[in-house]
Amino acid sequence: MSTKNNNPIAVGLDIGTTKIVAMVGRKNDHGKLEILGVGRAKSLGVQRGIVNNITQTVNAIKEAVAQAEADSGIKIKEVTVGVAGQHIRSLQHSDYITRPNFEEVIDENDLKRLINQVYNLVMLPGEEIIHVLPQEFRIDSDSETHEPLGMYGNRLEANFHVVVGQIASIKNIARCVKSAGLSLAGITLEPIASSNASLSDEEKEAGVALVDIGGGTTDIAVFKDNVIRHTAVIPFGGNVITDDVKTGCSIIEKQAELLKVKFGSAWPGENKETDIVAIPGLRGREPKEISVKKLSQIIHARIHEILEQVYMELRHYGCEDNKKKLIAGIVLTGGGSKLKHIRQLTEYITGFDVRIGFSNEHLAGGQSELISSPEYATAVGLVMSGIEQLELRYQGHEEDEEFFEDTPSNISSAIEQEEIEKEKEKEVFDSPIETGIVKAANLNTGDKNPKQETPSKSPMKSKSNVWSEWANKFIKMINEID
């Protein structure tokens, strides 16, 4: 939807293992993200990023969306959804095309041909390409460039980072969203969404690894020279730590989670043997005493294992190579990053500088501290992705009031939506509808070739449009699910 000041409103839906978050936001006049409403529900039907109970997941989505609607006063119809889970994998791929007329400059059609070849790669049975992320282009074997549009050349070559996922798992997420009465506005890999919310452009240029420690998985995204270089999903997260505490201390899951959050530490050396925590007994039984040092030892063992796997992924990327060095180190985000002393342990294991990632840089002033906390980074990033997609849709029509009035709104307040629909019904009977892109009057008069007004595009925006075209095609396929 576009508001009357032409700032689109988007909704991010983070379907996680421990929680489901619906977040409504838009950009203010200064380009900062203004969060209008947030809804949160406990996630019961998702395991390690994969839906294993449709009914429970649908109910949780409805609960989170209802809270967000009540908080923002906006009726939600479309959402941008994050995708993660142990079924996600990535690969590097190089491809090229030979241009038929090298006397003409490289344009969108050349990029389309090249990207089309990548999307036509044969994957394993049941897999689908989610993202094709260009890294560098090369023209006629010359030096690398990040912006080939407008240049001359015969052979156009590029390196791509390709993200692949199980189509069945993605369709299950789509099924849950549709069953909750919503439609998909976009699909984004969650570590990419988290990185958009937590990382600065300077960090992406210098070289940085985002590590999102969630409830079911730990997601990794590596950036260098403002280009994503590596992504990975480790099938372990905060829930595994909770299970270890539950087993090691012989307590129930709820108590284990509370102990981990309030008294847990990733560095047990600071705890004394005499530090004891008493928790209530079950059904009138005597309180149970838990050693804080033992608790931290259990947490340390598991988080150490997770961080070791993170470091293995960074070495797989090639972080020890001078050209691939991560000057900005590691940024931790997600609920697991709130664990006490995890920053120090990460520095000890990896040898990199480490900071905890917050979304303050992208958020407007006066926002709740909870929204900028690491556990909401993915939801904030999904809202940012949704706004970017809407801006591409409205590109070139910033001053065209009829475009915003006549284009069906994705998300709007109930009152505004009713007024728009009533106005449209009236226009159908009184006069032809002019959409701002296609003159519907031409269709009514039998014109088989309606004229289109093509909005002006800068080269960079045009390239983004080309890449989003494939995401839209994929979303269309998902939305056709019964």
C-alpha positions in Angstrom: 0.0 0.0 0.0 1.0 3.6 -0.4 0.0 6.2 2.2 -1.2 9.6 1.2 2.4 10.9 1.4 3.4 8.1 -1.0 5.4 6.2 1.6 4.6 2.5 1.1 3.7 0.3 4.1 5.0 -3.3 4.2 4.6 -6.2 6.6 7.4 -8.7 7.5 6.5 -12.2 8.8 9.3 -14.0 10.6 8.2 -17.7 11.0 10.8 -19.0 13.5 11.2 -22.1 15.6 10.5 -20.3 18.9 8.4 -17.4 17.8 6.4 -15.9 14.9 6.6 -12.1 14.5 4.5 -9.9 12.3 5.9 -6.4 11.9 4.3 -3.4 10.1 6.5 -0.5 9.0 7.2 2.3 6.5 9.9 4.8 5.8 9.5 8.3 7.3 10.4 11.5 5.4 14.0 11.1 6.4 14.3 7.6 5.0 14.4 5.8 8.4 12.1 2.9 9.2 9.1 3.6 11.3 7.6 0.6 13.0 3.8 1.0 13.2 2.9 -2.3 14.9 4.3 -5.6 16.1 2.6 -8.9 16.9 4.3 -11.9 18.4 3.1 -15.5 19.0 4.7 -18.6 20.3 5.7 -21.0 17.5 4.7 -24.6 18.1 4.6 -26.1 14.6 8.1 -25.3 13.3 11.2 -27.3 13.9 14.6 -26.0 12.9 13.0 -23.6 10.4 10.8 -26.3 8.8 7.0 -26.5 9.2 6.0 -29.8 10.7 2.5 -28.9 11.9 0.4 -26.8 9.5 -2.5 -26.2 11.9 -0.4 -24.9 14.8 1.7 -22.7 12.5 -1.4 -21.2 10.9 -2.9 -20.4 14.3 0.3 -18.8 15.5 0.5 -16.7 12.3 -3.1 -15.5 12.8 -2.4 -14.6 16.4 0.7 -12.6 15.5 -1.0 -10.9 12.6 -4.0 -10.0 14.8 -1.7 -8.4 17.4 0.1 -6.4 14.7 -3.2 -5.2 13.2 -4.5 -4.1 16.7 -1.2 -2.4 17.4 -1.0 -0.6 14.1 -4.6 -0.1 13.2 -3.9 -1.5 9.7 -5.6 -4.4 8.0 -2.9 -6.8 6.8 -3.3 -8.6 3.5 0.2 -9.2 2.1 3.4 -10.2 3.9 7.0 -10.6 3.0 8.1 -14.0 4.5 11.6 -15.2 5.5 12.9 -18.6 4.5 15.5 -20.5 6.5 16.0 -24.0 7.8 18.4 -26.9 7.4 17.2 -27.5 3.8 18.9 -24.3 2.6 22.2 -24.6 0.9 24.3 -22.3 -1.4 26.8 -22.7 -4.2 29.0 -20.5 -6.3 28.4 -20.5 -10.1 29.9 -18.6 -13.1 28.1 -18.2 -16.3 28.4 -16.1 -19.5 26.5 -15.0 -22.6 27.8 -13.9 -26.1 26.0 -10.8 -27.3 24.8 -10.8 -30.9 25.5 -7.1 -31.4 28.5 -5.9 -29.5 28.2 -2.4 -31.0 25.2 -1.8 -28.7 25.6 -1.1 -25.0 24.8 -3.7 -22.4 21.2 -3.4 -21.3 18.5 -5.1 -19.2 17.8 -7.7 -21.8 21.4 -8.9 -21.6 21.2 -9.2 -17.8 17.9 -11.1 -18.3 19.5 -13.6 -20.6 22.4 -14.2 -18.3 20.2 -14.6 -15.2 17.8 -16.8 -17.1 20.7 -19.3 -17.7 21.5 -19.4 -14.0 17.9 -20.1 -13.0 17.8 -22.9 -15.5 20.5 -24.8 -13.7 19.6 -28.4 -12.9 19.2 -28.8 -9.2 18.8 -32.0 -7.1 15.3 -33.5 -7.2 12.8 -31.4 -5.1 15.1 -28.4 -4.9 14.4 -24.9 -6.2 16.6 -21.8 -6.7 15.5 -19.1 -4.2 18.1 -16.4 -4.8 20.6 -15.6 -7.6 22.9 -13.0 -6.1 25.4 -11.4 -8.6 28.9 -10.8 -7.2 31.0 -9.4 -10.1 30.6 -9.0 -13.8 33.4 -9.3 -16.4 33.2 -7.9 -19.9 35.4 -9.5 -22.6 37.7 -10.9 -20.0 38.6 -7.4 -18.8 38.7 -6.4 -15.1 35.7 -7.0 -12.9 32.9 -4.5 -12.5 29.8 -4.3 -10.3 27.8 -2.3 -12.9 27.9 -3.5 -16.5 24.9 -1.5 -17.8 25.7 1.0 -20.4 29.1 -0.5 -21.3 30.2 -2.0 -24.6 31.3 -5.6 -25.0 30.8 -9.0 -26.8 31.0 -11.5 -23.9 29.2 -10.8 -20.6 30.3 -13.0 -17.7 29.4 -13.0 -14.1 29.9 -14.8 -10.8 26.8 -15.7 -8.9 26.0 -16.8 -5.4 23.0 -19.2 -5.8 20.8 -20.1 -2.8 18.8 -23.3 -3.1 16.1 -24.8 -0.9 13.6 -27.7 -0.8 10.5 -26.6 -2.8 8.3 -28.7 -0.5 9.5 -26.9 2.6 8.9 -23.5 0.9 5.4 -24.6 -0.2 4.5 -25.6 3.3 5.3 -22.1 4.5 3.3 -20.7 1.6 0.4 -23.0 2.5 0.5 -21.7 6.1 0.5 -18.1 5.0 -2.4 -18.6 2.6 -4.4 -20.6 5.1 -4.0 -17.7 7.5 -5.9 -15.5 4.9 -2.7 -13.7 3.6 -0.9 -13.5 0.3 2.8 -13.5 -0.3 4.3 -10.2 -1.3 7.9 -11.6 -1.3 10.2 -14.3 -0.1 13.6 -13.5 1.4 16.4 -15.6 2.8 16.4 -14.8 6.5 20.2 -14.2 7.0 20.0 -11.7 4.1 17.1 -10.0 5.9 18.9 -9.9 9.2 22.1 -8.5 7.5 20.1 -5.7 6.0 18.8 -4.7 9.4 22.0 -5.2 11.4 25.0 -4.3 9.1 26.3 -1.0 7.9 27.5 -0.4 4.3 31.0 0.2 5.7 31.0 -3.2 7.3 29.8 -4.9 4.1 32.5 -3.2 2.2 35.3 -4.1 4.6 34.2 -7.7 5.0 31.9 -9.0 7.7 30.1 -12.2 8.8 26.6 -12.0 10.2 25.8 -14.8 12.5 22.1 -15.0 13.4 21.6 -17.5 16.3 17.9 -18.3 16.3 15.9 -20.9 18.2 16.2 -23.7 15.7 19.1 -22.7 13.4 22.1 -20.5 13.2 22.2 -18.6 9.9 25.4 -17.1 8.4 25.9 -14.5 5.7 29.3 -13.2 4.7 29.8 -9.9 2.8 32.9 -8.5 1.2 33.2 -5.4 -1.1 29.4 -4.8 -0.6 28.6 -8.1 -2.2 27.3 -11.3 -0.5 29.9 -14.0 -0.8 28.7 -16.9 1.3 25.6 -18.1 3.1 25.0 -21.1 5.3 22.5 -22.6 7.7 23.7 -24.6 10.7 20.8 -26.8 12.1 21.5 -25.9 15.7 20.3 -22.9 17.7 19.1 -21.8 21.1 16.6 -24.7 21.5 19.4 -27.2 21.6 21.0 -25.4 24.5 17.6 -25.4 26.3 17.3 -29.1 25.7 20.8 -29.7 27.1 19.9 -27.7 30.3 16.7 -29.6 30.6 18.4 -32.9 30.5 21.5 -32.0 32.5 19.6 -30.4 35.3 16.6 -32.8 35.2 14.0 -30.0 34.9 11.1 -29.1 32.6 11.6 -27.1 29.4 10.0 -23.9 30.7 12.3 -23.9 33.7 15.3 -24.6 31.5 14.6 -21.7 29.2 14.2 -19.3 32.2 17.4 -20.5 33.7 19.3 -20.1 30.5 18.0 -16.5 29.9 18.4 -15.2 33.5 21.4 -17.0 34.9 23.1 -18.7 31.9 26.5 -17.7 30.6 28.7 -18.8 27.8 31.8 -18.4 29.9 31.6 -20.5 33.1 34.9 -19.4 34.6 33.3 -16.4 36.3 30.9 -18.5 38.4 31.7 -19.8 41.8 30.9 -23.3 43.0 28.7 -21.9 45.8 26.4 -19.9 43.4 23.1 -21.7 43.6 19.7 -21.1 42.1 16.5 -22.6 43.6 13.6 -23.3 41.3 10.1 -24.4 42.5 9.4 -28.1 42.7 6.6 -29.7 40.8 3.2 -30.2 42.4 4.2 -29.2 45.9 7.6 -30.9 45.9 10.7 -29.4 47.5 12.5 -26.7 45.5 15.3 -27.9 43.3 18.7 -26.4 43.7 20.8 -25.8 40.5 24.5 -24.9 40.5 25.0 -21.8 38.3 28.5 -23.0 37.4 27.1 -26.3 36.2 24.4 -24.5 34.3 27.1 -22.3 32.5 29.2 -25.4 31.8 26.3 -27.1 30.0 25.6 -23.9 28.0 29.3 -23.4 27.2 29.7 -26.9 25.8 26.9 -26.5 23.3 27.5 -22.9 22.3 31.2 -23.7 21.8 30.1 -26.5 19.4 27.9 -24.1 17.4 30.6 -21.4 17.2 33.1 -24.0 16.0 30.8 -24.9 13.1 30.4 -21.2 12.4 34.2 -20.8 12.2 34.4 -23.9 9.9 31.9 -22.2 7.5 34.0 -19.0 7.6 37.1 -21.0 6.8 35.2 -22.7 4.0 34.5 -19.2 2.6 38.2 -18.5 2.7 38.5 -15.9 5.5 42.2 -16.7 6.0 42.9 -15.5 2.4 44.1 -11.8 2.5 41.7 -11.0 -0.4 38.8 -12.4 1.6 39.7 -11.2 5.0 36.9 -10.0 7.2 38.2 -6.7 8.4 34.9 -5.9 10.3 34.8 -9.3 12.0 31.6 -10.9 13.1 28.2 -9.4 14.0 26.0 -11.6 16.3 22.3 -11.2 16.1 19.2 -13.3 16.9 17.9 -14.3 20.3 20.9 -16.4 21.0 23.2 -13.4 20.8 21.7 -12.1 24.1 23.4 -14.9 26.0 25.9 -13.5 28.6 29.5 -13.5 27.5 28.8 -14.9 24.1 30.7 -12.1 22.4 33.9 -12.9 24.4 33.6 -16.6 23.6 33.1 -15.9 19.9 36.2 -13.7 19.8 38.2 -16.5 21.6 37.1 -19.2 19.2 37.3 -17.3 15.9 40.0 -14.6 16.6 37.7 -12.0 15.0 36.4 -8.7 16.4 32.8 -9.3 17.5 29.9 -7.0 18.2 26.2 -7.6 18.9 24.0 -6.4 16.1 21.1 -4.0 16.7 18.8 -2.3 14.2 19.1 1.2 15.6 20.9 2.6 12.5 17.9 1.9 10.2 15.1 2.7 12.7 13.5 6.1 13.2 13.9 7.8 16.6 11.5 7.1 19.4 11.1 3.4 18.6 10.9 0.8 21.4 14.2 -0.7 22.5 12.6 -4.1 22.1 12.2 -3.6 18.4 15.9 -2.7 17.9 17.0 -5.8 19.9 18.8 -8.6 18.1 15.9 -11.0 18.3 13.8 -8.8 16.0 16.5 -8.2 13.4 15.0 -10.6 10.9 11.5 -9.1 11.1 13.0 -5.6 10.7 14.9 -6.8 7.7 11.8 -8.4 6.1 9.9 -5.1 6.5 12.9 -3.4 4.7 12.7 -6.0 1.9 9.0 -5.5 1.6 9.3 -1.7 1.3 12.0 -2.1 -1.3 9.8 -4.3 -3.4 6.9 -1.8 -3.2 9.2 1.0 -4.1 10.2 -0.9 -7.3 6.5 -1.4 -8.0 5.7 2.3 -7.7 9.0 3.4 -9.3 8.5 6.4 -11.7 5.0 7.2 -10.3 6.1 9.3 -7.2 4.0 12.2 -8.4 1.2 10.3 -10.1 -1.7 10.4 -7.6 -3.9 8.4 -9.9 -1.5 5.5 -9.8 -1.7 5.2 -6.0 -5.4 5.8 -6.0 -6.3 3.2 -8.7 -3.7 0.5 -8.0 -5.1 -2.1 -5.6 -3.6 -1.6 -2.2 -1.6 -4.5 -0.7 -2.2 -3.4 2.9 -4.5 -0.7 4.1 -6.6 0.3 7.0 -10.1 -1.2 6.8 -11.7 2.2 6.4 -9.4 3.3 3.6 -9.8 0.0 1.8 -13.6 0.2 1.8 -13.5 3.7 0.5 -11.1 2.7 -2.3 -13.3 -0.3 -3.3 -16.5 1.8 -3.3 -14.8 4.5 -5.4 -13.6 1.9 -7.9 -17.1 0.3 -8.1 -18.5 3.7 -8.9 -15.8 4.4 -11.6 -16.6 1.0 -13.3 -20.1 2.2 -14.0 -19.4 5.9 -14.6 -16.1 6.0 -16.5 -13.2 4.0 -17.7 -10.4 3.3 -15.1 -7.0 4.7 -15.8 -4.5 2.6 -13.9 -1.5 4.8 -14.5 0.3 2.1 -16.5 -2.2 0.6 -18.9 -5.2 2.7 -20.2 -8.2 0.4 -19.5 -10.2 2.6 -21.9 -8.2 1.1 -24.7 -9.3 -2.4 -23.7 -13.0 -1.3 -23.5 -12.8 0.1 -27.0 -11.4 -3.1 -28.4 -7.9 -1.9 -28.9 -5.7 -5.0 -29.0 -2.5 -3.0 -28.4 -3.0 -0.9 -25.4 -0.3 1.7 -24.9 2.0 1.4 -21.9 3.7 4.2 -20.1 7.1 2.9 -19.2 8.5 4.6 -16.1 12.0 6.0 -16.3 14.7 3.9 -14.6 18.2 4.5 -13.5 20.6 1.7 -14.4 20.9 0.5 -10.8 17.2 0.4 -10.3 16.7 -1.3 -13.6 19.1 -4.1 -12.6 17.2 -4.5 -9.3 14.0 -4.8 -11.3 15.5 -7.6 -13.4 16.5 -9.6 -10.4 13.2 -9.1 -8.6 11.3 -10.3 -11.7 12.4 -13.8 -11.0 11.4 -13.6 -7.4 7.9 -12.4 -8.5 7.6 -15.3 -10.9 8.5 -17.7 -8.0 5.9 -16.0 -5.7 3.3 -16.3 -8.5 3.9 -20.0 -8.6 3.6 -20.3 -4.8 0.4 -18.2 -4.8 -1.2 -20.7 -7.2 -1.3 -23.3 -4.5 -4.8 -24.3 -3.7 
